[in-house]
Amino acid sequence: AAGIADRERGYAAVCADFDNDGDVDIFQAHRGTENSATLWRNDGTDNRYLRVRLVGSSPNTQAAGARIRATVGDKEMLREIVIGSNYTSQNPTVQVLGLGAASNVDSLVVEWPDGLTTTRTNVSAGQTLVVEQPSRD
């Protein structure tokens, strides 16, 4: 990664917003060294963000397989909820969307694994948006 100088024997890594400031930090576990782990904090900018936490229907409460499409101006972001993507570690399912200077997300569409969709518009930056999967009733 850019800006990281590390000679440890990395074993597992987790990318998450550990300090809740809206950007993704990196935690790395080391193997066979005195330094068992390192946390690299991302303190690069004061850009805006939106965290999105999906709550899926049982038994898939982590919403594995769901997709989040966010539109900010003329840019679109895509995130997919993936479980088991890392070797000996797991990234959180909460997604951090970097918004630059934008104060809101124009459109946020969640495509649930069962085919249903949920849409939110004009979502303010600087928060954790919780979106629950709708029932099929």
Backbone as numpy.savetxt, mean C-alpha at the origin, in Angstrom:
# Nx Ny Nz CAx CAy CAz Cx Cy Cz
17.90 -0.45 -4.02 17.05 0.74 -4.02 17.94 1.98 -4.02
17.45 3.01 -4.59 18.21 4.26 -4.68 18.48 4.82 -3.30
19.71 5.18 -3.05 20.06 5.82 -1.79 20.31 4.88 -0.64
20.24 3.58 -0.85 20.48 2.62 0.22 21.82 1.94 -0.02
22.73 2.16 0.91 24.03 1.50 0.85 24.06 0.48 1.98
24.01 -0.79 1.64 23.91 -1.83 2.65 24.74 -3.03 2.23
25.58 -3.50 3.14 26.40 -4.66 2.84 25.98 -5.87 3.68
24.86 -5.76 4.37 24.35 -6.87 5.17 23.79 -7.95 4.25
23.60 -9.14 4.80 23.00 -10.24 4.04 21.49 -10.21 4.26
20.81 -9.53 3.37 19.36 -9.40 3.49 18.65 -10.74 3.37
17.64 -10.91 4.20 16.90 -12.17 4.23 15.43 -11.96 3.92
14.86 -10.90 4.41 13.45 -10.62 4.19 13.25 -9.12 4.20
12.31 -8.65 3.40 12.04 -7.21 3.34 10.53 -6.97 3.36
10.15 -5.89 4.03 8.75 -5.47 4.07 8.71 -4.00 3.71
7.85 -3.66 2.76 7.65 -2.27 2.35 6.31 -1.80 2.91
6.34 -0.79 3.78 5.13 -0.31 4.43 5.37 1.09 4.97
4.31 1.76 5.32 4.40 3.10 5.92 4.53 2.93 7.43
5.72 2.56 7.88 5.94 2.25 9.30 5.74 3.45 10.21
6.06 4.66 9.76 5.94 5.84 10.61 4.67 6.66 10.32
3.76 6.11 9.54 2.45 6.73 9.26 2.55 8.17 8.76
3.53 8.42 7.88 3.66 9.77 7.33 3.28 9.83 5.85
2.73 8.73 5.32 2.21 8.74 3.96 3.18 8.32 2.88
4.36 7.85 3.26 5.27 7.31 2.26 5.76 5.93 2.70
6.25 5.17 1.76 6.62 3.78 2.03 8.06 3.69 2.51
8.25 3.03 3.65 9.55 2.78 4.24 9.92 1.31 3.96
11.16 0.95 4.23 11.61 -0.42 3.98 12.23 -0.99 5.26
11.74 -2.15 5.67 12.32 -2.90 6.78 12.99 -4.14 6.20
14.25 -4.37 6.58 14.97 -5.54 6.06 15.55 -6.33 7.22
15.26 -7.62 7.23 15.87 -8.54 8.19 17.15 -9.07 7.57
18.17 -9.25 8.43 19.47 -9.73 7.96 19.71 -11.13 8.48
20.56 -11.83 7.78 20.85 -13.22 8.13 22.35 -13.38 8.38
22.68 -13.96 9.52 24.07 -14.28 9.79 24.95 -13.08 10.09
24.37 -12.00 10.60 25.15 -10.81 10.94 24.79 -10.34 12.34
25.62 -9.46 12.90 25.32 -8.89 14.22 24.12 -7.96 14.16
23.98 -7.25 13.06 22.86 -6.33 12.88 21.68 -7.13 12.35
20.71 -7.43 13.20 19.64 -8.34 12.80 18.60 -7.72 11.87
18.48 -6.39 11.87 17.48 -5.76 11.01 17.79 -4.28 10.82
17.27 -3.72 9.74 17.43 -2.30 9.45 16.10 -1.75 8.97
15.75 -0.56 9.45 14.57 0.15 8.96 15.04 1.40 8.25
14.75 1.50 6.97 15.06 2.70 6.20 13.79 3.53 6.10
13.83 4.70 6.70 12.68 5.61 6.65 12.77 6.48 5.41
11.66 6.61 4.74 11.54 7.46 3.56 11.10 8.84 4.03
12.01 9.77 4.09 11.71 11.13 4.52 11.98 12.13 3.40
11.74 11.71 2.16 12.14 12.50 1.00 11.37 13.76 0.71
10.04 13.72 0.81 9.26 14.88 0.37 8.07 15.12 1.28
7.38 16.21 1.02 6.14 16.52 1.73 4.93 16.32 0.81
5.06 15.43 -0.17 3.95 15.18 -1.09 2.76 14.60 -0.35
1.60 14.69 -0.97 0.37 14.18 -0.37 0.20 12.70 -0.70
-0.71 12.06 0.04 -0.92 10.62 -0.09 -2.35 10.27 0.26
-2.74 9.07 -0.09 -3.98 8.45 0.38 -3.66 7.00 0.68
-3.97 6.56 1.90 -3.86 5.15 2.23 -5.24 4.52 2.03
-5.26 3.32 1.46 -6.52 2.62 1.22 -6.45 1.25 1.88
-7.43 0.99 2.76 -7.53 -0.32 3.42 -8.84 -0.96 3.00
-8.74 -2.11 2.37 -9.92 -2.84 1.93 -10.32 -3.87 2.97
-11.62 -4.01 3.19 -12.16 -5.03 4.08 -13.02 -5.94 3.23
-12.53 -7.15 2.99 -13.25 -8.09 2.14 -14.25 -8.90 2.92
-15.12 -9.58 2.18 -16.11 -10.48 2.77 -15.42 -11.76 3.22
-15.94 -12.36 4.28 -15.40 -13.62 4.80 -15.53 -14.71 3.73
-14.56 -15.55 3.56 -13.35 -15.71 4.35 -12.18 -14.85 3.87
-12.34 -14.10 2.80 -11.25 -13.30 2.22 -11.27 -11.88 2.81
-11.11 -11.78 4.11 -11.24 -10.48 4.78 -10.12 -9.50 4.42
-8.99 -10.00 3.91 -7.90 -9.12 3.48 -8.07 -8.65 2.04
-9.13 -9.12 1.37 -9.47 -8.72 0.00 -8.38 -9.10 -1.01
-7.74 -10.24 -0.80 -6.72 -10.71 -1.75 -7.32 -10.82 -3.14
-6.59 -10.28 -4.11 -7.05 -10.31 -5.50 -7.81 -9.07 -5.93
-8.17 -8.21 -4.98 -8.87 -6.98 -5.34 -7.91 -6.01 -6.01
-8.47 -5.17 -6.87 -7.67 -4.14 -7.55 -8.22 -2.77 -7.20
-7.30 -1.83 -7.03 -7.65 -0.44 -6.75 -7.15 0.39 -7.92
-8.05 1.12 -8.55 -7.69 2.05 -9.63 -8.00 3.45 -9.14
-6.99 4.29 -9.10 -7.16 5.67 -8.63 -6.79 6.62 -9.75
-7.63 7.62 -9.98 -7.37 8.63 -10.99 -7.16 9.97 -10.31
-6.03 10.60 -10.64 -5.68 11.93 -10.13 -5.32 12.76 -11.34
-6.21 13.69 -11.70 -5.98 14.46 -12.92 -5.94 13.54 -14.12
-4.87 13.59 -14.90 -4.75 12.73 -16.08 -3.91 11.48 -15.82
-3.63 11.20 -14.55 -2.82 10.03 -14.20 -3.68 8.97 -13.51
-3.36 7.71 -13.81 -4.06 6.60 -13.17 -3.06 5.69 -12.48
-3.42 5.24 -11.29 -2.60 4.30 -10.53 -3.37 3.00 -10.38
-2.66 1.90 -10.36 -3.27 0.59 -10.16 -2.51 -0.13 -9.06
-3.25 -0.66 -8.10 -2.67 -1.50 -7.05 -3.49 -2.78 -6.99
-2.82 -3.87 -6.68 -3.51 -5.15 -6.50 -3.14 -5.71 -5.14
-4.13 -6.22 -4.43 -3.88 -6.81 -3.12 -3.34 -8.22 -3.35
-2.09 -8.44 -2.92 -1.41 -9.71 -3.12 -0.98 -10.25 -1.76
-1.24 -11.51 -1.54 -0.83 -12.18 -0.31 0.32 -13.13 -0.65
1.36 -13.12 0.16 2.48 -14.04 -0.04 3.41 -13.65 -1.16
3.60 -12.36 -1.36 4.44 -11.89 -2.47 5.92 -11.86 -2.12
6.27 -11.94 -0.85 7.66 -11.80 -0.43 8.20 -13.12 0.11
9.50 -13.24 0.07 10.16 -14.40 0.65 10.30 -14.19 2.15
9.74 -15.04 2.95 9.76 -15.03 4.41 9.24 -13.75 5.04
8.43 -13.00 4.33 7.83 -11.79 4.90 6.55 -11.47 4.13
5.82 -10.49 4.60 4.55 -10.12 3.98 4.36 -8.62 4.06
4.14 -7.98 2.92 3.79 -6.56 2.93 2.36 -6.42 3.43
2.03 -5.32 4.10 0.66 -5.12 4.53 -0.26 -4.96 3.32
-1.54 -5.22 3.52 -2.49 -5.06 2.43 -2.96 -3.61 2.28
-2.67 -2.76 3.26 -2.98 -1.33 3.12 -2.11 -0.76 2.01
-2.73 -0.07 1.08 -2.02 0.49 -0.07 -1.80 1.98 0.14
-0.59 2.46 -0.15 -0.26 3.88 -0.04 -0.16 4.43 -1.46
-0.99 5.42 -1.76 -1.00 6.05 -3.07 -0.34 7.41 -2.96
0.74 7.62 -3.68 1.41 8.92 -3.71 0.68 9.86 -4.66
0.31 11.04 -4.17 -0.51 11.97 -4.96 0.25 13.20 -5.42
1.53 13.32 -5.09 2.25 14.53 -5.46 1.63 15.73 -4.76
1.34 16.78 -5.50 0.75 17.99 -4.93 -0.77 17.96 -4.90
-1.38 16.91 -5.47 -2.85 16.85 -5.55 -3.47 16.76 -4.16
-4.57 17.47 -3.96 -5.24 17.47 -2.66 -6.33 16.42 -2.56
-6.63 15.75 -3.68 -7.62 14.69 -3.63 -7.44 13.70 -4.78
-8.12 12.57 -4.65 -8.19 11.57 -5.71 -9.53 11.79 -6.40
-9.49 12.02 -7.70 -10.73 12.29 -8.43 -11.67 11.09 -8.42
-11.12 9.92 -8.66 -11.93 8.70 -8.71 -11.13 7.53 -8.18
-11.75 6.74 -7.31 -11.13 5.54 -6.78 -12.12 4.39 -7.01
-11.71 3.41 -7.79 -12.57 2.27 -8.10 -11.91 1.01 -7.55
-12.66 0.25 -6.76 -12.19 -1.03 -6.24 -12.91 -2.12 -7.01
-12.12 -3.00 -7.63 -12.65 -4.17 -8.33 -12.44 -5.36 -7.39
-13.53 -5.84 -6.80 -13.46 -6.92 -5.82 -13.27 -8.26 -6.53
-12.72 -9.26 -5.83 -12.48 -10.57 -6.45 -13.75 -11.24 -6.99
-14.92 -10.92 -6.42 -16.17 -11.54 -6.89 -16.79 -10.81 -8.08
-16.11 -9.77 -8.59 -16.60 -9.06 -9.77 -17.36 -7.78 -9.48
-17.77 -7.55 -8.24 -18.44 -6.30 -7.89 -17.43 -5.16 -7.88
-17.92 -3.93 -8.01 -17.06 -2.76 -7.92 -17.63 -1.76 -6.93
-16.74 -0.99 -6.35 -17.10 0.12 -5.46 -16.38 1.35 -5.97
-17.09 2.47 -6.08 -16.50 3.70 -6.58 -16.64 4.81 -5.54
-15.57 5.54 -5.33 -15.59 6.74 -4.49 -15.04 7.88 -5.35
-15.60 9.06 -5.20 -15.12 10.21 -5.96 -14.72 11.34 -5.01
-13.82 12.17 -5.50 -13.36 13.35 -4.76 -12.93 12.98 -3.33
-12.00 12.05 -3.22 -11.53 11.56 -1.92 -10.36 12.43 -1.47
-10.47 13.01 -0.29 -9.43 13.91 0.24 -8.15 13.16 0.55
-7.03 13.82 0.30 -5.70 13.28 0.62 -5.47 13.31 2.12
-4.40 12.63 2.55 -3.97 12.69 3.95 -4.78 11.87 4.90
-5.38 10.79 4.45 -6.21 9.97 5.32 -6.06 8.49 4.94
-6.60 7.64 5.81 -6.75 6.23 5.49 -8.21 5.99 5.16
-8.48 5.66 3.92 -9.84 5.38 3.47 -10.09 3.89 3.63
-11.13 3.54 4.37 -11.51 2.14 4.55 -12.70 1.87 3.63
-12.55 0.86 2.77 -13.61 0.50 1.84 -14.00 -0.95 2.11
-15.30 -1.16 2.39 -15.80 -2.50 2.67 -16.43 -3.11 1.43
-16.19 -4.39 1.24 -16.76 -5.09 0.09 -18.27 -5.16 0.24
-19.00 -4.78 -0.81 -20.47 -4.85 -0.73 -20.94 -6.30 -0.79
-22.12 -6.53 -0.24 -22.69 -7.88 -0.32 -23.39 -8.05 -1.66
-23.61 -9.27 -2.05 -24.26 -9.57 -3.32 -25.77 -9.56 -3.20
-26.32 -9.22 -2.07 -27.79 -9.24 -1.87 -28.50 -8.28 -2.77
